[in-house]
Every structure is written in C-alpha cells, then in structure tokens.
Amino acid sequence: MIPEQTLNLSGKVALVSGAGVGIGKAVALALGEAGAFVGIHYHSSKVGAEQLHDELVSKGISCMLLPADLTQEDEANAIIDNLVNEAGRLDILVNNGGGLIKRAKIEDCTLENWNKSLDLNLTSAFLLTKRAIPHLRATKSGRIINILSLSVQTGGANGGGSYAAAKGGLMVFTHTLAKELAPEVRTNSVMPGTVETQHHEIHSTEEMMENYRKQTPLGRNTYAEEVASSVLFLASDMSSHINGALIDISGGRFLR
C-alpha cells in the first residue's frame, strides 16, 4: 500500500540552506506553511533570514535560525547537529545554498573563481548532506531536494561556466544519492529557469532578463514561489514513488 498522499508536513523537520533570500526563502515559507518545523540557514543574508523567521513565527510556525559558512565542514556539521538537538529529528533537506561568484568565460576564469564556485554550490551540499544522512535514514522516509539551474542545460550563458559545472555536479550527486540512500531516503532535484530574484538583479542586466522572457514559450520568467511549490511536492508523500528525478521549472524555455 502506498502512504496517504498529502502535502501536509505536520510533524516533519526541514532544513533549507540559503533561506535568507529568493528561492530558499520561498521554499522555507512553503514548507513551514505545510506544517514543517523549519531550519533557516543563512550565511550573508542575515537580514532576510531574520525577516523570514519573524514572518514564520507570526504565523505560528516553528523555526530556528542557523547561520553558517557551508564551505567549512565544522560549520556545516554544527547546523545539522543544532537543528536535530532542537527539533529532535530531520526529515527534509533542501540544498539550495549557492550562487554565481563572477561571470567569466573559461579561458578567463581564475582558479580562485573556479574553486569558489565548486565550494559554494557543490561541496557545501556534500558536507551538509553527509552529516544529515543518518538522521534522514532514521525517519525511514527522508527527502533530499537539490536546487539546480537551467545552466545545467545551457552550459552557463554569458560567462557562467564555473557555476554551471558546479550545478551539473549537483545533478549527478542527486543521482548518486538516489541510488545509495533508497529506500529510506528519496533524493530528487528541481531545475528552475531564470527566476525573478535578487540573484539576477545582481548578475543579469534588464536586457538579458527581457531576452530570457522572450525565449520562454510561457512568455515570462519563473517566480520563486513556483519553484517552492515543486519542492513542497517532492518533500511530501504526494511524490512517494519519485526518486532520482529532475523537475524542469522553466516555462518550456529549453525542451529536453
């Protein structure tokens, strides 16, 4: 028999990395509103994380702030330990933390830029996941959702190659975990298109954003809340037989 299929996450504990802004913030809010206790990780986005914390508390949602540099093993370990000590368990891990360091074509990309891209977007997920695995397995129904990028398909447009390579590694990491951790833990990923968030306000011009909209059959870019809805689906029992999958949330911009 399949489990009861519902989006209700009552009694579950979720950790969202990079939850202070953009996609991470929307995901943390969606999981909290579905009933989960939410661990709000942040590194540089303290103000946004604190605002999210206050919003969740005002809605009666249990949560805690978890500051850390996830490229450092001791800090990544500590937030898993602190969350489990506070909430008693861990059911859902959303590896969202990361970002574009600097746009540069590969021939102009410095080793520092390359290594920072891998550390921020891939190694951080490895460290957090490794520490979380025993706790996720203990629930017999753990979920890991990795946030990819459309750059996995494009190869990193406009000098985003190092970022794309890191996200491509995260996609393969998803497949590895889907095999190694099942059946106790299901691992899936979502691949947003161009999302109207602070990331693109920093790294993309308005002309680039408008071109992305024109390239999308649905006529617009993606909203963070749409990514969050897909993460909620994968975190819930509604996706009980989905493992190792990738959900494309790009409005059909690139059809595989």
TAZIJO-V889013 format. One record per residue. N is the residue number from 0. RES is the residue in three letters. SS is DSSP state (h for helix, s for strand, l for the rest). PHI is phi in degrees with one decimal (* if undefined). OMEGA is omega in whole degrees, -180 to 180 (none if undefined). Layout:
N|RES|SS|PHI|OMEGA  N|RES|SS|PHI|OMEGA
This chain:
0|MET|l|*|176  1|ILE|l|-79.1|177  2|PRO|l|-66.2|175  3|GLU|l|-57.5|-176  4|GLN|l|-92.5|-177  5|THR|l|-151.2|175  6|LEU|l|-88.9|-178  7|ASN|l|-70.8|180  8|LEU|l|-109.8|180  9|SER|l|-57.0|-180  10|GLY|l|86.8|179  11|LYS|l|-91.9|177  12|VAL|s|-122.0|-177  13|ALA|s|-122.6|172  14|LEU|s|-119.2|178  15|VAL|s|-117.6|177  16|SER|l|-82.8|-178  17|GLY|l|61.5|-173  18|ALA|l|-90.4|-176  19|GLY|l|-78.7|-177  20|VAL|l|-145.3|166  21|GLY|h|53.4|-177  22|ILE|h|-59.4|-178  23|GLY|h|-59.5|180  24|LYS|h|-64.7|179  25|ALA|h|-65.2|179  26|VAL|h|-65.4|-180  27|ALA|h|-59.3|179  28|LEU|h|-65.5|-179  29|ALA|h|-64.3|-180  30|LEU|h|-67.3|178  31|GLY|h|-65.4|180  32|GLU|h|-66.8|176  33|ALA|l|-85.0|174  34|GLY|l|114.6|-177  35|ALA|l|-79.6|165  36|PHE|s|-76.3|-171  37|VAL|s|-115.0|170  38|GLY|s|-88.6|-176  39|ILE|s|-100.6|177  40|HIS|s|-85.1|171  41|TYR|s|-150.8|173  42|HIS|l|-122.8|-178  43|SER|l|-94.7|-174  44|SER|l|-100.1|-177  45|LYS|h|-62.7|-176  46|VAL|h|-61.6|179  47|GLY|h|-63.0|179  48|ALA|h|-65.9|179  49|GLU|h|-67.5|177  50|GLN|h|-64.1|177  51|LEU|h|-62.9|178  52|HIS|h|-56.0|-179  53|ASP|h|-65.4|179  54|GLU|h|-65.8|179  55|LEU|h|-63.7|180  56|VAL|h|-61.2|-180  57|SER|h|-63.5|178  58|LYS|l|-94.4|179  59|GLY|l|78.5|-178  60|ILE|l|-97.1|180  61|SER|l|-74.8|-178  62|CYS|s|-161.9|174  63|MET|s|-151.8|178  64|LEU|s|-86.1|-176  65|LEU|s|-136.3|179  66|PRO|s|-75.6|179  67|ALA|l|-173.2|167  68|ASP|l|-94.2|-172  69|LEU|l|-74.9|174  70|THR|l|-83.1|178  71|GLN|l|-106.4|-173  72|GLU|h|-58.7|-177  73|ASP|h|-65.0|-180  74|GLU|h|-75.1|176  75|ALA|h|-63.3|178  76|ASN|h|-60.7|-174  77|ALA|h|-63.9|-177  78|ILE|h|-72.9|174  79|ILE|h|-63.8|-178  80|ASP|h|-61.5|-178  81|ASN|h|-66.4|179  82|LEU|h|-66.2|-179  83|VAL|h|-65.9|177  84|ASN|h|-63.1|-178  85|GLU|h|-80.1|-172  86|ALA|h|-99.6|174  87|GLY|l|91.4|-177  88|ARG|l|-168.8|172  89|LEU|l|-146.3|-177  90|ASP|l|-108.9|-170  91|ILE|s|-134.5|175  92|LEU|s|-120.6|177  93|VAL|s|-113.6|179  94|ASN|s|-86.6|-177  95|ASN|l|-112.1|-175  96|GLY|l|-57.8|179  97|GLY|l|149.4|179  98|GLY|l|161.1|180  99|LEU|l|-86.3|180  100|ILE|l|-75.6|-179  101|LYS|l|-161.6|178  102|ARG|l|-70.9|177  103|ALA|l|-162.9|173  104|LYS|l|-62.2|-174  105|ILE|h|-55.8|-179  106|GLU|h|-66.0|179  107|ASP|h|-106.3|-176  108|CYS|l|-76.7|178  109|THR|l|-77.2|177  110|LEU|h|-61.5|178  111|GLU|h|-61.8|179  112|ASN|h|-61.3|-180  113|TRP|h|-58.6|-177  114|ASN|h|-65.2|179  115|LYS|h|-64.3|178  116|SER|h|-62.7|179  117|LEU|h|-66.6|-179  118|ASP|h|-62.4|-174  119|LEU|h|-70.8|-172  120|ASN|h|-102.7|-176  121|LEU|h|-121.4|-179  122|THR|h|-61.7|179  123|SER|h|-58.8|179  124|ALA|h|-66.3|177  125|PHE|h|-60.8|-177  126|LEU|h|-63.9|-179  127|LEU|h|-65.6|-179  128|THR|h|-65.3|-179  129|LYS|h|-56.0|-179  130|ARG|h|-70.4|-176  131|ALA|h|-80.6|-171  132|ILE|h|-51.9|-179  133|PRO|h|-58.5|-179  134|HIS|h|-72.8|178  135|LEU|h|-65.0|178  136|ARG|h|-63.8|-176  137|ALA|h|-62.3|-180  138|THR|l|-78.2|-175  139|LYS|l|65.6|179  140|SER|l|-150.5|-179  141|GLY|s|-70.9|178  142|ARG|s|-135.3|171  143|ILE|s|-121.2|175  144|ILE|s|-125.4|180  145|ASN|s|-101.5|-180  146|ILE|s|-94.0|-180  147|LEU|l|-93.2|-179  148|SER|l|-154.7|177  149|LEU|l|-59.9|179  150|SER|h|-62.7|174  151|VAL|h|-59.1|178  152|GLN|h|-89.6|-175  153|THR|h|-84.9|-175  154|GLY|l|83.4|178  155|GLY|l|90.4|-178  156|ALA|l|-69.4|173  157|ASN|l|56.2|175  158|GLY|l|84.1|179  159|GLY|l|-99.6|-174  160|GLY|h|-62.9|-179  161|SER|h|-66.9|176  162|TYR|h|-64.9|180  163|ALA|h|-63.3|179  164|ALA|h|-62.6|179  165|ALA|h|-65.8|179  166|LYS|h|-68.3|174  167|GLY|h|-63.7|175  168|GLY|h|-62.7|179  169|LEU|h|-67.1|177  170|MET|h|-65.2|178  171|VAL|h|-65.8|177  172|PHE|h|-58.1|176  173|THR|h|-58.6|-180  174|HIS|h|-63.6|179  175|THR|h|-60.7|-179  176|LEU|h|-65.4|-180  177|ALA|h|-59.7|178  178|LYS|h|-81.6|-173  179|GLU|h|-74.1|-171  180|LEU|h|-101.2|179  181|ALA|l|-69.8|6  182|PRO|l|-91.2|-176  183|GLU|l|-68.0|-177  184|VAL|s|-132.4|173  185|ARG|s|-100.1|-180  186|THR|s|-125.0|179  187|ASN|s|-140.7|179  188|SER|s|-140.4|172  189|VAL|s|-122.3|-179  190|MET|s|-122.6|179  191|PRO|s|-68.4|169  192|GLY|l|-80.8|176  193|THR|l|-75.1|-174  194|VAL|s|-102.3|-180  195|GLU|l|-76.1|-178  196|THR|l|-134.6|180  197|GLN|h|-59.2|180  198|HIS|h|-52.9|-178  199|HIS|h|-81.0|173  200|GLU|h|-63.0|-179  201|ILE|h|-85.5|-168  202|HIS|h|-103.9|-177  203|SER|l|-129.0|176  204|THR|l|-78.6|178  205|GLU|h|-64.8|177  206|GLU|h|-63.6|178  207|MET|h|-63.0|-179  208|MET|h|-63.7|179  209|GLU|h|-66.6|177  210|ASN|h|-64.2|178  211|TYR|h|-62.4|179  212|ARG|h|-62.2|-179  213|LYS|h|-67.5|-179  214|GLN|l|-80.6|-175  215|THR|l|-99.3|-179  216|PRO|l|-53.5|179  217|LEU|l|-79.1|170  218|GLY|l|81.9|179  219|ARG|l|-156.1|175  220|ASN|l|-82.0|-176  221|THR|s|-85.4|173  222|TYR|l|-103.6|-178  223|ALA|h|-57.3|-179  224|GLU|h|-65.3|178  225|GLU|h|-71.2|174  226|VAL|h|-66.2|-179  227|ALA|h|-61.2|179  228|SER|h|-62.6|179  229|SER|h|-69.4|177  230|VAL|h|-63.7|177  231|LEU|h|-58.5|177  232|PHE|h|-57.7|-179  233|LEU|h|-70.5|179  234|ALA|h|-80.7|-174  235|SER|l|-101.1|177  236|ASP|h|-74.3|177  237|MET|h|-64.2|-179  238|SER|h|-111.7|-169  239|SER|l|-59.1|-180  240|HIS|l|-118.2|177  241|ILE|l|-105.7|-177  242|ASN|l|-148.4|180  243|GLY|l|77.7|-175  244|ALA|l|-94.1|176  245|LEU|s|-128.8|176  246|ILE|s|-101.3|-179  247|ASP|s|-89.3|-178  248|ILE|s|-121.4|-174  249|SER|l|-131.6|-179  250|GLY|l|67.6|179  251|GLY|l|82.5|-176  252|ARG|l|-61.3|174  253|PHE|l|-127.4|-177  254|LEU|l|-98.6|-177  255|ARG|l|-87.1|none
